[in-house]
Each structure stands twice: as C-alpha cells, then as structure tokens.
Amino acid sequence: MNLRPLLKRTTLLALAAALLIHPPLPAQLIVDSLRRDPESVTLNWRGGRGPMVVETHRGYGWSMQGEPETGTARTLASFGEAALYRVSDLDPAGSFGPFFGLVQTTQGEFGALMARHRLKSRFWFYRSKGGPHTAPSFTAAEYFRQLIALYQYHEDGRVQLWTGPLESLGSVSFPSAQSLQVTWSRGSGPELRTYELTLRFPYAVQAVRTIAPLPSDPEYALRCVRATPQLELNEAGQSRVDAVELSQLDPANPQLEFPRPQQFRVSHRGATLDFHFHEGLPLRQGEPPFIWKTAILDRWLSPTVAGGSLPAFRTDSYFSQTLLPGHHSFTQTLLLEPALDPALGESVRRELAARNIRYIQAFKDLLIGFSPDEIRYFGFDGSVRQP
C-alpha cells in the first residue's frame, strides 16, 4: 500500500489545523523608506501587528516622538539637524484586544502649572485578549487592572513609554470601596520618586457588574512624592509633592461658547511666542459636563513658534508645552520646556543652554488686554529673569 498520498494529506490537514490554532506571525517589521523635508520626516513601514511607536535619537538617548501609530506611515516634525529614527512594534505577541480609550493630564483652570508639566502623562488603554473584558459579568477592579496600558511620560529629558497590564505597573490597593490605586517608584536616593495613580469610581469597584465600564467612569488622580524638592513658579518656591488630574477628552469637541480655537501672540521686551490650540471638554461617565465654565486643552493645532530676541525655534510636542487657562479662559498662562521636544535641533538646544534658558513662561490677557503680555525665563540654575 502506498502511504505517501495519505501522509501528504495528513500533513496538510495537520498544518491547516496548526495555522487555525496558531495563526502565522505577521511579517517582520521593516522600514521601507524615510523621506526628509525641510521641517519634517516621513517614515513608511510594513509588517508587524501594531500599534507602532517612532523614537528619535539625537545623541542623548531614545525619545518617543508623537503617539502610538496603527497605520504604516508617520510624518513627524524635524526642526533640527541629523537624527536617528526607529519604529517599534508594541504588540509582537498579539495580546492586545480592542482599543479602550485615552486618558491624559487635564490642562484646565485648577492646579499648579509646574506640577502638571512634570507629571504630564498619557495612558492609552487596550482591552486584553482572554481577560475579563469578554466575560458576561466582572468587577470594575478586574476590568481595569487587566487593561493593557501604554503609559507615556517624560523623565531625564526624554519622552518614554511603559507598556503592560495596568496591575503590572505597581502594587494595587483599594483605599475605599469605590477606588483603586496603583503605586510604583522610580529612581533611588535623591532621585527617588513615588507615584500613586488613583481611580475613583461612582460605584463599588469589587461589585459584580454586567454593564461594560467606560474609560471616563472613574476620576483619575496622579500624585508624585519626590525625595528632592522641585522648582515652583509661585511664592511656594519649592515643593516635593506634585498632583494632577487626568481625563478622557470629549471626541466630539462640542462648539460651545468657550471651547474654541485660540491663536495669539505673546510679546514682551523683544521676545515673541505664537500659540495655536483648541479648547475642549472632558467626559464623565461618557458625557461632557452639563455646565463647564472653563474649557481645557483639547489639542495643539500648529507648532508654537519662538522669535524676536528668543532663539528661533518651533515645537509641536505634547510634552514640551503646558497650558494653564484662567477663569473662563480670559487669561492664558503657558510653560515651555523646548528641550523636551525630540524634534528640536541641537543648535537650538546649545543656544538655549548657553543663555541659561530651561523654561519659558508666557502670560496673555485675552479679555480686554488690561494686563500686559509677560514672558519670563527660568534658568538651569534656578534663576528667573525677563527677556
């Protein structure tokens, strides 16, 4: 009896079954092209699962530029000279489920400007495959603990990304029946920093539910206690504790009286800064607030441009610029840390360092212009001065 046809058929059936159970891995991630224009770089790639991240290296370590990308191309600002770029697949094993939502630092009326700048954070949440997200019933604690988080933050002058289940970020505790807290530390000695991410729910987190939660169900608070006091831009001088809120923005970005595009120039003693951004509203349990007197930052619409007596530079980085609107957005206070932008040119970095400019604070009165524009420089040595 000739067994070859039977063996061949059996082998093919076994191979087909194996492919159904263990689908083939996507093709290896390959960057096909990189095109440089005067102020941008465009990368095209293929393969991988995604989401992807693009990182830039200008001689001081890799720094994430932009946001996680689900497509096969990305155009990024490039205001400087030569740089290295790399594209990384965040989910090579295929453990990510559907996208759940983005939660980020709330840039609204209340809070300290430097605290929100130092704790600037974004959490992209994905449901995990095989987790409680597909079960008919679950607790909010189970649901949120097993969300896969892409946690973007800045540290040591670089924009960095941590990826994993939220419960793997640190130790999980339950300060109350309606809250969940994740605590972790980074650094040691004078650089020790202890973080607390607290999620406060309008319902018991360990009660069994059948209605899937929304990213905006909890109120998010991020707190950091530092071993070494940090600079403040007010009469407090220095502080060891930073605290901010995080929120999910309303994707509809309703055109109310106050959420609107803002575009203005701040000019002081020969220095100029041009800003262009859009205001928006946060969500609470899937809905924007019924009454919201002061809008929050929704997104930057075009790069911030520095000129006049300032070193000429442009920045569109989420982490290099921070907004603190006044009541009803009648005034706007902004803080720039240009060196946090991975696209900033090395010549500009050197010039800012030579002129002892680490932070630039700008103030604008948008109501009637009663208060004059103001710009202040904060040096690497803690000094404060006007242009």
N, C-alpha and C positions, 0 to 999 in steps of 0.2 A: 504494500500500500504506500502511495506517495504522500508523505506528510507535509511536503513543502507548501502547497496551497493552503492547507489547514493552519499551519504555523504562521504563514504570512497573514492570513485573515485574522487569526487570534491576536497576532502582534499589533495589527492595525486597530482592532477593537480596543485592545488594552491601551494603546496610545491615545485613541479618541477619548476613552474614559478618563485617562490621566489628565488630558487637556481640559475636560469639563470640570474635574475636581480641582486641578491646579492650573489655571489658565497661564499661558506663557507670559513671562515678564515683558513689559514694553521694551522697545528698542533702547539701547543705551543713549543717554542724553548727549547730544552732540551740538555744539555751537557751529552753525553753518557760516555765519557772516557777522562782521562788525563794521559798521559804517560811521565815520566821524564827520560831522558838520561843524561849523564854527562854534556853535553853542550846544550841541547835543551829540549823543552817541546812540546808535540803533543796533540792537543785537537781535539775531534770528537764530532759533534753535529747533531741534526736533527730538522726539523720543522722550522718555521719562513719563511719569504719571502726573506730577504736579500736585499742589502748587509749587511754583519755582520762585527762587529769590535771586536777585542780582546783587553782587557785592563789588565794591571798589577798593583798590589798594593804591595808596599814594606814598608809601614808604613808612607808614606808622601803624600798619595793621589793617586787616579787612574790616570794612564798614558797610553795612547793608544800605542800599540806596533804593528808595521807593517802597513799594508794598509787595506782598506775595502776588505772583502773577499766574493766572490759569491758562493763558494763551501760549503762543510760540514766538512772541516778539515783544520787545520793550524798547521804547525810546526814552532816554534819560538825559537830564541836563548835564552838561560838561563845560564848566566855565574855566577850566584850568588847562594845564599842560598834560604831559603824558601820564597815563594811569593804566593799571591792570584791571581787568574785569573777569568775573567768573559767575557762572549760573549753576545753582544747586537745586536738586530735586528734594523737596521736603518729605515726600511720601513714597520712597522707593519700594517699600514693602506692601503698599496698598491698604493701609489700615484706616485711612481717612474715609468717613462717610460724608453725607451732605453738609454743606456749609450751614452753620447755625446763626452767626451774627458777629458783628464787630463792635467792641466796646472800647472807648478811648477816653483819655483825660478830658474832663469837662472844662472848657475855657469860657467861663461865664463871669458874672458880676462879682461873685463872692470867692474869697480865698486869697492866699498870698501869691504874688507873682513868681518869686523865686522858687517856692515850693512846687508849683505846677510846672515850672520849667525843669527843675531837677527830677521830678517824678513823672515827666512826660512819658506816657505808656500807651500802647495799643495791644488789645487782645483779640485776635481772630479766633473764633471758636468753630470747631467742626465736630459733628457727631462721630462717634467711633463705631466701626463695624462690629457687630456682635455685642454691643453694650446694651444698657437699659433703654436706649432710645427707640428700639423696635419692639419693646415689650408692651403688653396691653395695660400694665399698671407699673408704677415705680414711685419712688420718693424723689423730691427735688434734690435732696442731698446726693442720691445715687446718680441722678441725671447730670448734675453739674460737675460732680467730682470726676466723671469719666469723659467729659468733653475734652477733645484734643485742643490744646491752646497753642497758638503761635503768639508768643509774648515778645513784643518789640519794645526795646528800651535803649537808653544811651548810658554808657559808662566808659570812663577813661578816654573821653573824647571821641568815642566810636559808637555808631548805631549797631546794636547787637540783637540777636534773636534766640529765644529759648523755645523749644518745641517738645511737647509731650502731653500726657493726660494732666488735667489741672491738679489732681491729687498727687502727682509726682513732683510738682513744683516745690512743695514743702510739706510740713506736718499739718494735718487737717484737724480742726476742732470745731465745737459748736458752742459759742459763747451764750446763746439763748436758743429757745425752741424755734425761733424764726430767723436764725442766722447761721452762716457757715463761714469759717475763717481758715485761710491758708497762710502759714508763717514760714519764712525762709530767711537765710542770712547769706551775705557775700562779704568777702574780704576778711581781714584779721587785724588785730592791734588798732592803730589809729584809723585804719581804713574799714573797720567793721561797720556793716550796715545791716540792720534787722528790719525786714519788711513784713507787713500784715495786709493781706487782701481780704476784706470783709464783704460778704454778700448778705444783705438784709432783705428778707422776703416778706410779702404781705400775708403769708400763710406758713404753717408749720413745715419745716424742711424735711422732717422724718415721717410725715403722714403720707400714706399711700394715696396716689392721685392717678386719674385716668386721662386727664387733660394735659397735653404736652405743654411744658412751660415755654415762655418766650425769653429771648435774651434780656429784655427790659423788665422782666418780672422783679428781679432784685434791684436794690440800690447798692452801688458799688463804692467802696471807700478803700483807698490805698494809703498806707502810712509807713513812714521810714524813720527809724531812730538811728542816728549816726554817732559813732564814738567821738568824732571831731566836729565841733561847731562849724556851720557853714554861713556864708555871707547872706545877709538880708538887705533889701533895698529900702528899708524904712528905719525908724528910730530904734527898732529892736537890735540892730547891729549884727548879731549872730544868733543862730538857732541850731539845735541838734535834732529837732523834730520837724519833718515835713508831712503834710497831709493833703490829699486831693480827693475829689470825687471823679468817678468815671461814668459814662453814659453811652447809650446807643442813640445815634442821631436819627431823626425822622427822615427816611429816604425820600419822602415826598417834598420835603423842604418847603412848607406852605408859604405863599407870598402874603404874609401878614404885614401889619404896619411897620414893625421893626425888623423882622428878618429880611434883609435885603443886601444887595451888593454894596460894599463900602470901598471907595477908592479915593485916596487923598495923599497929599504930600506933607511931611513934617520938615520944616526948615528952621534952622537955628544957627546963627553965627557962621554962616557959610557952609554948614553941613546939611545935606538933604537926604531924605529917605522916602521912597514911594511905596505905598502899600495897596494891595488889592485883594480882598477876600469877601466871602459870602457868610452871612449870619444864618442861623437855623435854630431848630428846636430839638430838645431831647425827647425820647419816648419813655413813658411809664406804663408798664404792662401793655405795650403795643400801641398806645395812644399818646399824642402830644398833650402837654398840659392845657387845660381849658383856659387858664389865664397865665400868661408868662410876660412879665413886664420888660425883662431884658433878655435879648437873644444871646446865644452862644456861638462860638466859631463853628461853622459848618465845614469850610474848606478854603484853601488859598486858591485864588483864581489865576494869578500870574506871579512870576517871581518878584520878590522885594528887591528894589534897586537902590543902592547907596551911591551918592555922588557928592559933588562940591568939594569941600575940604576933607571929606572922608576918603579912605582908599576906595576906589571904584570896584564894586563887586555886585553880584546878583546871587540870590539864594531862593530856592523853592522847596527846601527841605522842611518836612513837618517838625523836625526836632530842633532846627536852628532858630525858630521864631515862635514866640509865645504871646498870646493875647489876653489882656485883662480889660474888658469893657466896663465903663462906668454905668451908672443907673440910666436905664432907657437908651443906652448906647450914646448918650450925649457927649461923653468923652471916651477916648481910647488910649490905653497905655500898652505899649508893645516892648518886648525884650528880644534882642537878637544876640545869638552866640554864633557868629559866622563859621567858626572852626568846626562846628558840629555837622556842617554840610559836606558830605563826601565828595560833592562835585566842585567844591571851592578850589581854586588854583593855588599852587604852592607859593607863587609870588605874592598873592594877596595875604596868605597866612603869615608869611615872613614880614610883610609890611605892617600888618596888624600887631604882631608880636613886638616888632621894633618900636612901634608907637604906644605900646603898653595898653592895647585895647582888647579886652576879653569879651565884655558885654557892652551892648549899646541899648540904652533905654530911651524910648521916644514917647512923647505925650502930645495928644491932639484934642482940642476943644471943637467939637462938631456942632454944638448948639447955636451959639451966636458969635463964636470967636472971641469971647471976652477974655479968656486966658490965652496967653501967647504960646506958640509952639515951644517945646523944650526937648533938648537932646542931651543926654549925659553919657560919659564914658566911664566904665568900671575896669580898672587895670588888673593885671595878673597879680599885682602886689597889694590889692585891696583898695587902691586909691580911687577917688571919684573926682571927676572934673567935667567941665563943659567944653565944647569944641573950641 
